[in-house]
Amino acid sequence: MHLIAVLAAGIAAWVWAGPDTGRTRAARLLMLSSDGSPGRPWTTWMRWRRRPAGAARAVAWRATSIELCQGVVAELAAGRTPGDALARAVAAVSPPDPAVLAPVAVVARDGGDVAAALLRVAPARGGEGLVRLAACWRVSVMVGGGLATLIERVAVSLRDAEAHRLDLAAQLAGPRATARLLAALPVLGLLMGAALGMSPLSFLLGGPAGFACLLVGLVLDAAGVWWTHRLVARAEGTGSPGGGRTSGGTG
């Protein structure tokens, strides 16, 4: 019985800190409703699982914005009109969802409100570059400023911001690993106790004192993991240029 409990604890730690495929399998086995449809826990789990995918999508959109700005500048330097330059640049980039930028190319060719079209398609995460490009377009239309110069400055600022963001993510890799280690330490302690011939589960599950120790340990472990993740999230928010907020300026 003790061995089964230790194995169950090890599996729980693996599901939390192990490969994503393992977490997905465990969630599908344990979090489906009685009729086989996804229940509330599964919905919550999938929302948490989408966070890394959302971060990767934001990175892809930022890279697309930089490429789009560089493409527009190159087309303008080749003598294209602003609308034609943007349409050609849109056709040359590879965004996460190509259909999103298609309306922008149509509006640019037809001579419509390009700034409004860019703002409509800019994603909530990773769309800072499109918002700044829209601001450049609006300023150029209203005051007749040099569009190529404005967009080139935006491209430089976006490249610098992305380099800073990647450097910050590399520095925060250690704290993230620490959070996973904190989650696995209790299981490691149980395994070490069992390997030394002790019976930690007999004490933890055998009486009020053991239950109290187990409860306090779980609460402290969860608090440590939560606090570490909170510190990492705060560092990401304050360390990114502009505090992680989408800027409407031209840089």
Stockholm file with secondary structure:
# STOCKHOLM 1.0

chainA/1-251         MHLIAVLAAGIAAWVWAGPDTGRTRAARLLMLSSDGSPGRPWTTWMRWRRRPAGAARAVAWRATSIELCQGVVAELAAGRTPGDALARAVAAVSPPDPAVLAPVAVVARDGGDVAAALLRVAPARGGEGLVRLAACWRVSVMVGGGLATLIERVAVSLRDAEAHRLDLAAQLAGPRATARLLAALPVLGLLMGAALGMSPLSFLLGGPAGFACLLVGLVLDAAGVWWTHRLVARAEGTGSPGGGRTSGGTG
#=GR chainA/1-251 SS CHHHHHHHHHHHHHHHHSCHHHHHHHHHHHSBCTTSSBCHHHHHHHHHHHHHHHHHHHHHHHHHHHHHHHHHHHHHHTTCCHHHHHHHHHHHCCCSSHHHHHHHHHHHHHTCCHHHHHHHHCCTTTCHHHHHHHHHHHHHHHHCCCHHHHHHHHHHHHHHHHHHHHHHHHHTHHHHHHHHHHHHHHHHHHHHHHHTTCCHHHHHHSSHHHHHHHHHHHHHHHHHHHHHHHHHHHHHHHHSGGGGCCCCSCC
#=GC SS_cons         CHHHHHHHHHHHHHHHHSCHHHHHHHHHHHSBCTTSSBCHHHHHHHHHHHHHHHHHHHHHHHHHHHHHHHHHHHHHHTTCCHHHHHHHHHHHCCCSSHHHHHHHHHHHHHTCCHHHHHHHHCCTTTCHHHHHHHHHHHHHHHHCCCHHHHHHHHHHHHHHHHHHHHHHHHHTHHHHHHHHHHHHHHHHHHHHHHHTTCCHHHHHHSSHHHHHHHHHHHHHHHHHHHHHHHHHHHHHHHHSGGGGCCCCSCC
//
